[in-house]
Amino acid sequence: MRGVRVATMLMSIDEQIYSLATAITEARWHFQIWEALQEAKANETSVKLMNLYKEFFVPTMSAHFESASISCCQLFETRSDTVNFPSLIRGLKKVEGRDIMKEQPLVDIQKRVKLIWVKISQIRNQSVGHVSSKKPQTEIFAQAGLSPQDVWAFIDLSIKLHQGITYPRNQSIEGFNVNGKPATTRLIESLKKS
């Protein structure tokens, strides 16, 4: 209808906080499962089993890595029209007058996490979300220099930042303690026995 303005509903600060907690939890969960599958590849019996069901394991490993990468990347992306930590921080200042940039522990966390986020976003932007036609995948991963330890540090720092933001609000989001690795390992062990 011409001339009629449609009101858009912006997410509240609490909804953004919850959404970021969900993204962190999903990133952690997917990365735990990917890591368990990677570790299984070090065992000859597991490799034989995974090859027997490669139509399941190959895309599963890829899907969990890609999902972890996307969830991690969205946490600090720079778009102002999406839910991410920079948007939340701007919203807290605008809506509640809280300036996270004056809270040195949280500023320090942001600086550390940003260094890893750059690596993650390289992978996401050139290999996961888009596939570069200018560089081979191995070169993209080598240039990014992203290690599993980096991803774990990124997730841990994201949790600390989230908790630093939510603690004064008396909001605790449970769920950061989920662990997909044991279930994945049990699945592989059960398949070995059958």
JOHU-V548260 format. One record per backbone hydrogen bond with DSSP energy under -1.0 kcal/mol. CO is the residue of the C=O (numbers start at 1). NH is the residue of the N-H. If there is no record, write none. Layout:
((CO & NH) (CO & NH))
//
This chain:
((1 & 4) (12 & 16) (13 & 17) (14 & 18) (15 & 19) (16 & 20) (17 & 21) (18 & 22) (19 & 23) (20 & 24) (21 & 25) (22 & 26) (23 & 27) (24 & 28) (25 & 29) (26 & 30) (27 & 31) (28 & 32) (29 & 33) (30 & 34) (31 & 35) (32 & 36) (33 & 37) (34 & 38) (35 & 39) (36 & 40) (37 & 41) (39 & 42) (40 & 43) (43 & 47) (44 & 48) (45 & 49) (46 & 50) (47 & 51) (48 & 52) (49 & 53) (51 & 54) (53 & 56) (53 & 57) (54 & 58) (56 & 60) (57 & 61) (58 & 62) (59 & 63) (60 & 64) (61 & 65) (62 & 66) (63 & 67) (64 & 68) (65 & 69) (66 & 70) (67 & 71) (68 & 72) (69 & 73) (70 & 74) (73 & 76) (75 & 85) (84 & 88) (85 & 89) (86 & 90) (87 & 91) (88 & 92) (89 & 93) (90 & 94) (91 & 95) (92 & 96) (92 & 98) (99 & 102) (100 & 103) (103 & 106) (103 & 107) (104 & 108) (105 & 109) (106 & 110) (107 & 111) (108 & 112) (109 & 113) (110 & 114) (111 & 115) (113 & 117) (114 & 118) (116 & 120) (117 & 121) (118 & 122) (119 & 123) (120 & 124) (121 & 125) (122 & 126) (123 & 127) (123 & 128) (124 & 129) (124 & 130) (126 & 132) (136 & 140) (137 & 141) (138 & 142) (139 & 143) (140 & 144) (141 & 145) (147 & 151) (148 & 152) (149 & 153) (150 & 154) (151 & 155) (152 & 156) (153 & 157) (154 & 158) (155 & 159) (156 & 160) (157 & 161) (158 & 162) (159 & 163) (160 & 164) (161 & 165) (162 & 166) (163 & 167) (166 & 169) (166 & 171) (167 & 170) (175 & 178) (180 & 184) (181 & 185) (182 & 186) (183 & 187) (184 & 188) (185 & 189) (186 & 190) (187 & 191) (188 & 192) (189 & 193) (190 & 194))
//
